[in-house]
Amino acid sequence: MARTSPIKFLQEVRAEGQKVTWPTRRETAITTLMVFIMTAAASIFFLFSDMIIRWVITFIIGWSGTPTG
C-alpha cells in the first residue's frame, strides 16, 4: 500500500470537504424539530408500554399469590 504525504492527504481531505452538500438552516431546524417530536412520541409509547406491562405483572403476581380456601 502506497504512503501518502501528510500535505497531499490534507489537500485531498479539503477537496472532499468542498464536495459536501451542507444542509440549509431551514433543513437543520426541521430535522431538529422532527427529532424532538419522535423522541417525545417514543417516550410516550414506552411510558404506556411500561404501565401496561406493570399492570399485567402485578395482576399475575396478585392472582397467583391468592390463597384458596
N, C-alpha and C positions, 0 to 999 in steps of 0.2 A: 504494500500500500504506500503510495507516494505521500511524502510530507508536504504540507503547505506552509509557507512562511506566515508568521503572525500578521504582517501587514496585508498580504493578499487575502488572508482569512477575514480580516476586518473589512476589507473592501467588498468582499462577497457578501458578508453579513449586511452591510449598509445597502448594497444593491437589492438584496432580498427584502429588506425592510421597506424600501421605497415601492416595492410591488404590492405591499399590503394595502387592502382597501379598509380604511378605518370607518367605523360607524359614525353617523352624524349625532349631534347632541339629542335630537328628537328620537332617533332609534335607540340610543342608550337609555333615555328616560322611559320609553315604552317597555323596553326589555326589563328594566329595573322594576317597574310597576307590575309587570306580569310575574316576576319572581316573587314579589311580596304577596300578590294575590294567590299564587299557587301554594306558597308557604302557609298562608292563612287557611286555605282550603284543606291542605294536608293535616294541619294541626286540628282543625275541627273534626275531620274524618277520624283521626286517631283518638281524639277525645271520646267521641261516641263509641268507637270500637272498644276502647278500654272500659267504658262504662257498661256496655253490654256483656263483655266477657266477665267482668267483675260480678255482675248480677247473676249470670249463669253459674259461675263457680260457687258463689255464695248460696244459690238455690240448691245446687247439687250437694254441697257440704252440709247444709241445713237439713236437707231431705234424708241424706244417708245417716246422719247422726241422731235422728229422732228415735227414741226408744219405743218399741212396740210392746204394748200391754203386758 
